[in-house]
């Protein structure tokens, strides 16, 4: 299971316009580096690929490639809106606390 903070979900919604004919999703996948470690990748796109594990989180489809699903299980995707530009980050669940409802 993967969780998204409200900030991350709001950013995805603001960047990817809704299209009822093509679901927008936050796609996550992994590639193996020369040293055997996994490099995680993330992008916003339309459509779901065959074999992806798909979940709906905060009204956002999250499509996870099978190899990445094992690594990301229990993770939280957050968005940092920094002055010099924002960025998404993947954290172990519990490292970033989502804001209280209504905050």
C-alpha positions as CSV (number, residue, x, y, z in Angstrom):
1,X,0.0,0.0,0.0
2,X,1.2,3.5,-0.9
3,X,-0.1,6.7,0.7
4,X,-0.1,10.3,-0.6
5,X,-0.1,13.4,1.5
6,X,-2.8,16.0,0.6
7,X,0.0,18.3,-0.8
8,X,1.2,15.5,-3.2
9,X,-2.4,14.7,-4.3
10,X,-3.2,18.4,-4.8
11,X,-0.1,18.9,-6.9
12,X,-0.9,16.0,-9.2
13,X,-4.5,17.3,-9.6
14,X,-3.2,20.8,-10.5
15,X,-0.7,19.6,-13.1
16,X,-2.7,16.8,-14.8
17,X,-6.1,17.9,-16.0
18,X,-8.9,15.5,-15.6
19,X,-9.9,13.6,-18.8
20,X,-12.8,11.1,-18.4
21,X,-11.6,9.1,-21.4
22,X,-8.0,8.6,-20.2
23,X,-7.2,8.3,-16.5
24,X,-4.3,10.5,-15.3
25,X,-2.0,8.7,-13.0
26,X,1.2,9.1,-11.0
27,X,3.4,6.3,-12.4
28,X,6.2,4.8,-10.3
29,X,8.8,2.3,-11.6
30,X,12.2,1.1,-10.8
31,X,15.4,0.4,-12.8
32,X,18.3,-1.7,-11.6
33,X,21.6,0.1,-11.3
34,X,25.0,-1.5,-12.1
35,X,25.6,-2.1,-8.4
36,X,22.3,-4.0,-8.1
37,X,20.5,-1.2,-6.3
38,X,17.1,0.0,-7.5
39,X,16.6,3.6,-8.7
40,X,13.0,4.7,-8.3
41,X,11.3,6.9,-11.0
42,X,8.1,8.9,-10.9
43,X,6.2,10.7,-13.6
44,X,2.7,12.0,-14.3
45,X,1.0,10.5,-17.4
46,X,-2.2,9.3,-18.9
47,X,-3.1,5.7,-19.0
48,X,-2.4,2.5,-17.1
49,X,0.1,-0.1,-18.4
50,X,-0.5,-3.8,-18.4
51,X,1.0,-5.4,-15.3
52,X,0.9,-2.2,-13.2
53,X,-0.6,-2.4,-9.7
54,X,-3.1,0.4,-9.6
55,X,-4.7,2.0,-6.6
56,X,-6.7,5.1,-6.1
57,X,-5.3,7.4,-3.3
58,X,-6.7,10.8,-2.6
59,X,-8.7,10.7,-5.9
60,X,-5.5,10.1,-7.8
61,X,-4.6,6.9,-9.6
62,X,-1.2,5.6,-8.6
63,X,0.2,3.0,-11.1
64,X,3.2,1.0,-9.8
65,X,5.3,-1.2,-11.9
66,X,5.6,-4.7,-10.2
67,X,9.3,-4.5,-9.3
68,X,8.8,-1.0,-7.7
69,X,5.7,-2.2,-5.8
70,X,7.8,-4.5,-3.6
71,X,10.2,-1.6,-2.7
72,X,7.4,1.0,-2.3
73,X,5.0,-1.0,-0.2
74,X,4.3,1.0,3.0
75,X,5.7,4.3,1.5
76,X,4.3,7.8,1.7
77,X,4.6,10.1,-1.3
78,X,4.9,13.8,-0.2
79,X,5.4,17.0,-2.1
80,X,7.7,19.8,-0.8
81,X,6.7,23.2,-2.1
82,X,10.1,24.9,-1.8
83,X,10.9,28.5,-2.8
84,X,13.3,27.4,-5.5
85,X,10.8,24.8,-6.9
86,X,8.9,21.9,-5.5
87,X,9.6,18.2,-5.6
88,X,8.0,14.9,-4.8
89,X,9.7,12.6,-2.4
90,X,9.1,9.0,-1.3
91,X,9.4,8.4,2.4
92,X,8.9,5.3,4.6
93,X,5.4,5.6,6.0
94,X,5.4,7.5,9.3
95,X,8.5,9.6,8.4
96,X,6.2,12.4,7.1
97,X,3.0,13.0,9.0
98,X,0.1,14.1,6.9
99,X,-1.6,17.3,8.2
100,X,-4.6,16.9,10.4
101,X,-8.0,17.0,8.6
102,X,-9.0,20.6,8.0
103,X,-5.5,21.9,8.5
